[in-house]
Amino acid sequence: MRRFSIVLIVLCLLTGITIAQQETAVTAYERGDYGEAIRIYRETLAGGISNAALHTNLGHAYFQAGQTGQALVHYLTAQQFAPRDSTLQAQIARVRAERLNPVPAEGNWLIIMADTTRDLFTLTELGWLALGLWSAFFILLGVGLRWRDGRLRFTLYVVSGVLLVMLALFGTRLYVDMQQPVVVVTAERTQVMSGPGDDYLPLFTLFDAAEIRVLERRGEWLRFRLPDDRQGWLRAADVGYIARSLG
Amino acid sequence: MIRHAGLLVCLLLMTVISHAQRPAFAEASVETTQPFVGQAVLYTLRTYTSGTVENSRIIEPPLIGFGRAAEMLEPQASTENRNGTLYTVTEQSYVLYPLRVGSLVIEAFRVEIPETPFQDGATLITEPITLDVRPLPDNAPETFRNAIGQFTVEARVDRETVRAGDPVTLSLTVTGSGNLERTLPPALTMPEDWQIFSGSSQFVRESSRFGQKTFDYTIFPAGEGIVTLPPLAFSAFNPQSEAYETTLTQPISLTVTAGEAPPRVEIITLPEANGVSITAPPELVPLTGATQSPWPTRWFWGLWLLAPIVTLVLWLSGREQSPSPRRNRVSQRGKASNAFRQLRRQLQTAHSQEAKNGFQQIEKALDAYLIAATGQTTREAALASLPDKPRKALMDCLREAASGQYAPVGVEDVVRLSERVLSAAMLVEKGRS
């Protein structure tokens, strides 16, 4: 605890977050006042700070407060920054295990391919890997053309093969995250309708922490898709978006 | 015999004429024009023709605002006498579900009958039908699960004696007329320490209106002794009485014998978390003030152009420093034809000079041509690079040009030598093209 406080003080001095705020949040969390901890962390978020640690702590506070949907939103946001964090992965799996809607297996190959790297690399890391291979391919090609060295041919073939795979992984991840972003149901329960309005036919119910992929938005309503290809409409106010910012 | 044949011909003619006087048409109807939202509505399309038609095709409209039954109903054929005319009637039904409240239009259906040697072609169009869809009343009971119609309900289990912790399959069968296809599984109320999991559902359509749907549940009973499953409630909205009706099943007795406590079924297995207990509150992590972005920055995208540009530069620089033999040959060819033109001009100039100066001019022009055409630096190297025939011809011309400067020669000798020089140069040009 003492070492934690020292680390906290140093980090706060370096980063400008008030010590009092941090200690208050930690104290509130440890004594079980999760609402207060959530309030402080949300203020920090509103101040423009966004990183894996803040979202993880917010997720913990929401989880302890019983709001598993909001917890999952922040855990999945934190995962974008720190995909290899095993504690975070365990916590996400815990929320998914405890939610009411069972998760069917994903059937769309694009999403399956995009999710292959989600626990391993951030999007930026994947992008840099792809860029590195892209540059290596062109430099090898340029050297081969300039000095007409046939020995580079095999290396070029290998690099181009790996590059194609990396471009496919990066491209699908980028496309899926932009075109079909995941949102999490944060209401305790929400009625899914057959159209964008209350006068449509109710189809089924989704519960807190259900993950869906948004296909379309019309006013206050979202059209979404489940992994088993079922679609429907629900209120945008009943879901939480995973934060993303274009740098 | 002739009389019988004539009678047959008359009958045939009458049949043909009577067929020609009976035009085909189509009409559509629905059971009700004021259904409730989600209620199954039977839409019937009837095609009236003078005989059996072959290969007719029904073109359906978009049916915006409607859901429809997954399976197609079988068409029915019959005959009907209308206004003294006997028609063959083909009836095709569709089960539609209006999805929203308000005015919905079932647009016209089209029936296309192709023309064949035995039937006239035609396109039959029905009238559109407007439905005034009403909302369901607000006082739906908690057990209402979108069922609209008139149903009976029955519950049964696959075995009546079970050991605690072993699964039992409870089947709830709903039979009747309505929107069974779209009815959701009813929620069950069981003793607290029992576990219930929804299983599959199966729908069987028995006719255009009647069907049966079975919902299966897997139950893990707990405790010991004879346990009575409470009656299961199934609520449906009856469009006839315009009220919600709840039907209860008969209670079911189960004999539960001693056994192990039912296992908690995990949907997802938690991964190892470095020894962290999954029941303790998760530990907070130290915060930083950094703002991270999960997305690559804008200038990252510009870097993708850098490598192709470098490659292009490398490639172009390689081309400039070591031109290819093919380009060398092409440029050499260009230079040679320039040299030939230059030679020709200089030879023409030689004609206008005094004979001895003319020979001198020819020798100089020939030297210049050899060097330009072969790319060599000396006469000997240029001649050595040529094939035998043009080399010998040019050497003869050079010897004559050299000796003619000191011999008694005239203008016609200059002209003759010029022609020989041009012929020899043509041999060189031909060898290069």
Interface residues (C-beta under 8 A of the other chain):
Chain A: F4 V7 L8 L11 C12 L14 T15 G16 I17 Q22 A25 V26 Y29 T44 G48 I49 S50 N51 A52 A53 L54 T56 N57 H60 F63 Q64 Q80 F81 S86 T87 Q89 A90 Q91 A93 R94 R96 A97 P102 V103 T122 L123 T124 G127 W128 L131 W134 S135 F137 F138 I139 L141 G142 V143 L145 R146 W147 R148 S194 G195 G197 D199 Y200 L201 P202 F204 R244 S245 L246 G247
Chain B: V37 G38 G67 Y97 L99 R100 V101 G102 P135 N146 R182 L184 E266 I267 I268 T269 L270 P271 E272 A273 N274 V276 I278 P281 P282 E283 L284 V285 P286 L287 T288 G289 A290 T291 Q292 S293 P294 W295 P296 T297 R298 F300 L303 W304 L306 A307 P308 V310 T311 L312 V313 L314 W315 S317 G318
